[in-house]
Amino acid sequence: MDYYYSRSTKGVTNYTLELCLREILSFIKPMEVDQVKRVNTINELAASIGSIATFRGAAVKPFGSYVSELYSKWGDLDISINLPSTLQSSPNRRLKQNVLRELMKYLRKRGVAYGIQFIPNARVPLLIYKSVVYDISCDISINNHLGRIKSKILHWITELDERFGDMVLLIKEWAKAQEINNPKSGTLNSYSLCLLVIFHFQTCVPAILPPLREIYEGNIVDDVTEPSIINRRQIKDICTANIRRFKSRVSRERNKSSLFDLLVSFFAKFTVLPAHFSERAICTYTGRWEDISRNPRWTAKPHAILVEDPFERPGNAARAVGLRELGRICNAFNNAYLKLYHPEHLDKKSLLAILTRPSIYSQLSTKGSNRHNPPVGNLDYVTHQRVETLSHITHEHLPCVGTLRHVTVKPIHDQFHDMLKLDERHRASSSSSFTSQSQGVTDTRGKHLWVPRHSNR
């Protein structure tokens, strides 16, 4: 049963491709110097606002990918300035705008920032700048308690499985390479990409992550209206206890898929977007697709794609995505899936070309193994375990030697649709999920491999 990864395709094994992913990760993951630069940037801002009367007594608190540890060495730094008690009792939008405007003027006067942008009419008013000394891009908001708690919960989720954080970094880098990770241009923000990875890990068979309601059943946005220390501690105690309970389940079947296979099945899963974006929401809270028509709060607003924010329900984390840009996003998923599903046509350079930006590709494609930065993570998934993610292939369905051309199994797109049908049958049971059902794959030799198409709608 261990022969899957020993199969060679034109001299390139899946083990080699897995090593390539580890090399990408070792290159994009932050080093100690990147951590120090962010700490210094935070201290620099704290020192700057200390001399402003409005900010006296204010606290400078990081959040976002830095706190969740889902950032690359080039990642932005999200910072919340928590105003002193005399001002922080529910500061309104106008007050936040005025405070950020005052900070912008002061930073310009001191000359510690460049590339300053003030975005007062954003959903959360923002001040964006780069530190002159440390060259770190900062997004500053006021009293962003919700953002801070979201970040901490995501950090706790990373502790459930090391592959989650690695997948998020790889998908973010791929999205940047494909130019679909910019909400300002109508594509996906990094938070929604993170939710897509969570959803994928929830809907693998067996599941890697639980529905997020099993981690925190409430709606965080309703429970942090009073950002007291007691309130935050309660949320932390609930989440950590539920995460510990999930990890300790003896009966839970472990998913042993490699990072490479999880990556391929991620792209395969979301090739269904054109067919479902107008009818179904991606819900990490329940860990399954949900019918948009059944929730009046979803139908009240138009959307190109609906990725529910599990901590701010029924908000749409992908609300910035436009219909025109959705086609480009779907193309990126489809193209990645079709290329990665055929490893016989894949080598290190072609994999790097799909997953990384030109600046990273040029550095990684011209060098061999990085002896100073060994591969990150446990490669036992690759060398000792049979793949479970791409398909449920039994021993008699797959020969011991050969390439994917010699056996055509039921495409993952069809498997996913089968699971959607199962979800419809079992929707009445609130505790069940379509991902908990698995179906055997019949041998479909002689049939052509499915090629994803866009919906004409």
C-alpha positions, 0 to 999 in steps of 0.5 A, spaced: 500 500 500 506 504 500 507 504 492 503 510 490 509 515 492 514 510 489 511 510 482 516 514 477 513 519 472 519 521 467 524 520 473 520 525 477 517 522 483 512 525 488 517 525 493 521 530 489 515 535 488 514 534 496 521 536 497 520 542 492 514 545 496 518 544 502 524 548 499 518 554 497 516 554 504 523 554 507 524 560 502 518 564 504 517 563 511 520 568 516 526 568 519 528 571 526 531 577 523 524 578 520 521 577 526 525 582 530 524 587 524 516 587 526 517 587 533 522 594 532 516 596 527 511 596 533 515 599 538 517 605 533 510 606 532 508 606 540 514 611 541 511 615 536 504 616 538 507 616 546 508 624 544 501 625 541 496 628 547 490 624 543 494 617 544 497 618 551 495 611 555 493 608 548 496 601 547 499 598 540 497 591 539 499 587 533 494 582 530 492 579 523 497 574 520 503 576 524 499 574 530 496 567 527 503 566 524 500 565 517 505 570 514 511 570 510 517 574 510 514 579 506 507 580 509 504 586 512 503 588 519 496 589 522 496 593 528 490 596 532 491 602 536 487 601 542 485 608 545 485 610 552 479 608 557 477 616 556 476 615 548 475 607 547 468 606 549 465 605 542 469 610 538 464 612 532 467 612 525 468 619 525 472 619 531 476 613 528 477 617 522 480 623 526 484 619 530 488 616 524 488 623 520 492 626 526 497 620 526 498 621 519 500 628 520 504 626 525 508 620 522 509 625 516 512 630 520 517 626 524 519 622 517 519 615 520 514 613 514 513 613 507 508 611 502 502 613 506 495 612 504 489 614 508 483 610 507 477 613 511 471 610 508 473 603 508 469 598 512 474 599 517 478 606 517 485 604 515 492 608 515 497 604 511 504 606 511 511 603 510 517 604 516 523 608 513 527 604 518 525 597 517 521 597 510 515 593 513 508 595 511 503 597 516 495 597 516 493 601 522 486 601 525 483 603 531 480 599 537 480 593 532 478 588 538 475 583 533 481 583 528 485 581 534 481 575 537 480 572 530 487 572 529 488 568 536 483 563 534 486 562 527 493 561 531 490 556 535 487 552 529 494 552 526 496 548 532 491 542 530 495 540 524 502 543 522 500 542 514 495 547 515 500 553 516 504 550 510 498 550 506 496 557 507 503 560 506 503 556 499 496 558 497 497 565 499 504 565 495 500 562 489 495 567 489 500 573 489 503 569 483 496 569 479 495 576 481 488 574 485 490 576 492 488 583 492 481 586 494 483 593 491 482 590 484 476 585 486 480 579 487 481 575 494 484 577 500 488 573 504 483 572 510 478 569 505 484 564 502 485 562 509 478 560 510 478 556 503 484 552 506 480 551 513 474 549 509 478 544 504 481 541 511 474 540 514 472 537 507 477 532 506 476 525 507 478 523 513 477 531 515 483 534 518 479 540 521 473 540 525 467 545 523 469 551 527 462 551 531 466 545 534 471 550 537 467 556 538 459 555 538 457 563 538 458 569 534 465 572 536 462 579 533 456 579 538 461 576 544 466 582 543 462 588 544 465 589 551 472 587 550 474 586 557 480 582 559 475 577 562 471 576 556 477 575 552 479 569 557 473 566 556 473 565 549 480 563 550 478 558 555 472 555 551 477 555 544 483 551 547 478 546 551 475 544 545 481 544 541 484 539 546 478 535 546 478 534 538 485 533 538 484 527 544 479 524 540 481 516 540 476 514 535 478 520 530 481 517 523 487 521 522 488 524 515 495 522 512 495 525 506 502 529 503 502 536 503 503 536 495 496 531 495 493 536 499 495 542 494 492 538 488 486 536 492 485 544 494 485 546 487 480 540 484 475 542 490 474 549 488 474 548 480 466 547 482 466 555 484 463 557 477 457 552 478 456 554 485 458 561 487 451 563 486 447 558 489 452 556 495 456 559 500 462 556 503 461 555 510 467 554 515 463 555 521 458 548 519 464 545 515 460 544 509 457 548 503 450 551 505 444 554 500 444 561 500 437 561 498 436 559 505 439 565 509 435 571 508 441 575 510 445 572 504 440 573 499 439 581 501 446 583 498 449 581 491 455 577 491 460 574 486 462 569 491 460 568 498 465 565 503 462 566 510 466 569 516 465 564 521 467 569 527 462 575 524 456 571 521 453 572 516 458 577 513 462 575 507 469 575 507 470 575 500 465 581 499 470 585 495 470 580 489 467 582 483 463 578 477 469 580 472 474 578 477 471 571 479 472 568 472 480 570 473 480 567 479 476 560 477 481 560 471 487 560 476 484 554 480 482 550 474 489 551 471 493 549 477 489 543 478 490 541 471 497 542 471 498 539 478 494 533 476 499 530 471 505 529 475 508 526 469 509 533 466 511 536 472 518 538 474 521 542 479 521 548 475 514 547 472 511 547 479 515 553 481 512 557 475 505 555 478 506 556 485 511 562 486 512 569 483 517 571 478 522 574 483 522 567 487 522 563 481 528 566 479 532 564 485 529 557 487 529 554 480 537 556 479 539 552 485 539 545 488 537 543 495 538 548 500 543 545 505 543 551 510 535 551 510 533 543 510 526 542 508 520 544 513 516 539 516 515 531 517 516 528 510 513 521 513 507 523 510 510 522 503 515 516 504 511 511 508 503 513 507 498 512 501 495 518 499 488 519 501 486 525 498 486 525 491 482 519 491 480 513 495 484 508 491 484 500 493 489 496 491 486 492 485 485 499 482 492 501 482 498 497 479 504 497 482 508 501 477 506 506 472 504 513 471 497 516 472 496 515 464 495 507 466 489 508 470 484 513 470 480 513 477 474 517 478 475 525 478 475 528 484 470 533 481 465 527 481 467 525 488 466 532 490 459 532 487 457 525 490 459 528 497 454 534 495 449 529 494 450 526 500 450 532 504 443 534 501 440 527 504 443 528 511 442 535 511 436 534 517 442 532 521 445 538 524 451 534 527 453 530 520 457 533 515 457 531 507 465 530 508 464 524 513 461 520 508 466 516 503 464 513 497 468 507 494 471 509 487 469 505 481 475 504 476 473 508 470 478 505 465 477 508 458 474 514 460 477 521 458 479 525 464 474 531 466 476 537 464 473 543 468 469 548 464 466 555 466 459 556 467 455 560 462 451 564 467 
